[in-house]
Amino acid sequence: MNETDLLKYSNYLKKRNFKGLLYRKYFLYPIISKNLKGKCLDIGCGIGDFLKFRGKNTFGVDINKNTIEYCLTQKLNVKFYRDIIPHKNEEFDSIVLDNVLEHIEKPNLLIEEMHRVLKNNGKLLIGVPGLKGFEFDSDHKKFYDEMSMLDVISKSLFKDIKFFYTPFKSNFLNKYLKQYCLYGLFEKK
């Protein structure tokens, strides 16, 4: 993304609607949080809604300097990220990558970096949009289902624990609800 696109995306995130915020705060974020533990890194933290929800011991990184600046005005723990995650080896107990993976054409470096900053037996939670959500955003590069997510996550680095869907598994919602998502929970080997 160029600087203009990053600014547009930052402004788009700030215009979230009230129903979407309620959905995330009272439904989605509690589900996500149940699958995470300890010190957590939100990669692609956007404007920091999940950081605010989870609070202490939650840190964010993003490639968008505009969203980072916004998060800093909200007193959130965020850093700019490009290629190398700006944190120490084995610093985090959990990582969340929510609706980010589908934007990355070649995620191998990111996967290696997540492995580097995650403690042994740490949890990695990856969320990707269903079909309707994937088609909604022209910046999406690759569609993921359970099998393709397993293929991209190196089996030598992580083991899979479970998959789940929000709000629940449904072919109908996959086709017609853009908020429908698949989540994969993995553990660092």
N, C-alpha and C positions, 0 to 999 in steps of 0.2 A: 504494500500500500504506500502511496505517496503521501506527503504532508497534508494535502488538501483532503484526501480520503480519510486520513486519520482524524482530522478535525471534524469532518462530517460525521464520522462514526462516534466520536466523543459526544457531539451535540445530540445525535440520535439516542444514545444511552441516557442522557440527562432528561430526555422527553418521555421516559417510561410512563405508562399509564398506571393509575391507582390500582386497578384490578390486578395488573401484572405484579405490582409491588406486594399486594396482599397475598397473591398466590405464592410468590417466592418466600416471603417472610413467615407465613403460617403453614405452608404445605411443603414446598420444595426444600428450603434450607434446613428445617428440622430433619428431614429424611437424609439429606446429604451429611449433616453433622453427626448423625448416629453412626455413620460408617467411617468417621475420622477420629483420630485420637491425638492427644498432646499438642505439641507445637506443629502448626500447620502452615503450609505455603499454598496460596491461591495463585496459580499461574494463569495470566490473562484476567486479572482481577477487575478490569473495566473501571467503573466509578466506585467500586468498593462496597457494594451492597452486602455481599457475603462477609467481608471483613467486619463491617459494622454489626452484622447479625451474630457472628461467632465471637467477636470481641477479643479479649486478651489472648496472647499466644498465637495470633493469626497474622500472617504477613502476606503481602501481595507483590507480584511483579507483573509488568505489562510492557508491551513494545510501543504503546501509544503515549507519547510525552504529555499530550493534552489530558488524558485520563489520570496520569500520574500526578500532574499539577493539581487537578481537582481533588484527588484523594489526599494530597498533602494539606490542602485547605481544610479538609475534614479531620485532620490530625490522625490519619491512618498510617500504619507501617508499610510503606510501599517503596519499591525501587524500580528504576528503568531496567529493562532487560532486552538484550539483543545477543543471541547465540549462547552466551555463557551466563548461567543463572548467578547473580551476584551474592551468593551465599556460600558458606563453608561446606566441606564434605560431611555427609551424614549429620546434617544440622536438624532435619525435620523428622517428626514421627509420622506425618501424613502430608499428602499433596492432593489438591483437587485441581483438575483440568476440565472445567465445565464449559462446554460449547466453544472449544478452542481447536481441538485436534482436526476438525473438518476444514479449518482455514489454512492448514499447513500442507504444502505439497510433498515435502520430504521430511517427515518427523523424526528421523533417526537420531539426529543430534539432540533434539529436545528429549527424547526418551533416554538417551545416555546421560544427559544432564540431570533429569529427574532421578535417575538411579544414583547418581553421584551425591546429590544433596539429601537423599532419603536414608534414614537409619536402617540397619538390618532389620528385617521383619516389619518395616514401615509399610503403611497403606497408601496406595495410589488409587484415587477415584477419578475415572474418566467419564464424562457425559458428552453425548453427541445427539444432534437432533434426529428426529424421525424424518420420513420422506417429505412431508409437507414443510417442515422447518428447514430442511436442507434446500429445497427448491426455492424458498422464500428469499434467500440471501445470495446475491450474485457473486460474492467473494468466497463462497464455499468451494473447496477444491476436490474433496473426496467424501463420498457417502460411506458410512460405516454401519454394518450390522454386527452381530456377535462374532461371526467367523472372521470378518475382515479386521475387527478390532483385535482379536486374538493374533491374527497374522502380523499386525504392525507392532504389537508389544512383544519384545524379544523374550522368548521362553527361557533363555539362559539368564535373563536379568530379573524377570518377574514370574510369579505363578498366579494363575487366575483363581479367585475365590468364588465370585458369583456375579451374575448379571441381574439387573432389575430395570423396570420401566416406570416412568412417571407420566400420568398418574397410575397406570397399570398396563399390562401387555394387551394390546388391541390392534388388529390390522386396520380397523376402521379409523381409530384415532391416529395411527401412523400416517394414513393418507390425508386426513382432513383437519388435524389440529397441529398448528405450528409449534406449540409449546411441548408437544409429546417428545420424550427423550429416552434414549437407552443409556444406562450406566453400567460400567464394568468396574468391579473392585478387584484390585491386584495387590500382591504382597511382594516386597523386595526379597530376593533370595540372598 
